[in-house]
């Protein structure tokens, strides 16, 4: 998995200047919506941080953003997030 870049190259006019946690949240949202991560799957922040080459803090903020948008839910303060999103059928 390719790490999420912190800063784009200056010559890249189509660069995404969003914060890393927003980029990661978008990637995870797309994977949830595509079915890569399914309802009930655990999304441990430490694993995601290592997989995408970001800090645990970035991964935690991305998961919090997904929770605010009802894609994931955290059962307790120290529990992993679980996918709660289901496609509308």
N, C-alpha and C positions, 0 to 999 in steps of 0.2 A: 504494500500500500504506500502510495506517495505521501510524504509529509505535507501538511498544509503550510504554504509559505507565509511568512510574516509580512514581508513587503514585496510588492511586484517590482519588476525591472522598470527603469525609467523610460525605456523605449517602447513599452507595452501600453499602447493607448486604450486597449480594451481590458486593462487590468481591473481586478476587483479589490477595492480598497476597504472592504468590510473588515471588521475585527475577526480574529481567528475563531472566536467562539461562534460567531454568526455563520461563518463559512462551514464550520463543523456541524452546526445545527441544520443547515441546509442539506448537507450530504446525508446526515442521518435521517432527516425527514424524507428525502427522496428514497432512501433504502427501505424505510418503513412503508411508504406508499407503494413501492414496487413489490413488496412482499418478501424482500430479502430478510428483514426482521419482521417477525409475525407477532400477533397478539399473544402476550404472556412471556415473550422472550426477555431475558435479563440483559441490561446494557450497563455493565460495570464501568464506571468512569476511569479507573486505572487501566483497564484493558484498552479502552478506546483511546486514551491518552497515548499509550505506547504504540498502538496501531497507526495512529495518524501523526505521530511525532510532535505532540503538543503537551503542554503541562497539564497536570491534574486539574488545576484551577480552570483552564480553558475548557476542558471536557466537562467539568461540573457546571460551568455557566451555559454551555451548549445544551446540556441535559435539562437545566432549569428552564431554558427558553422553550424547549420541546414540551416540558410539563405545563408551562403557562399556556401553550397552544393545544393542550390535551392530546398529545401524541404519546406521552409516557406519564407514569405516576410513580411516586416513591412511597412505599408503605410506611416507612419510618425514617427518622433523621439519618440513621446510619445504614439503611438498606439500599440495595441497588435499585435503580430505576427499572421499571418493567413497561414494555410496550402495551398501551391500552387502545391505540387507534385501530379502528376496523373500517374497511372500505364500506361505503354506502351501497347497498344492493337493493 
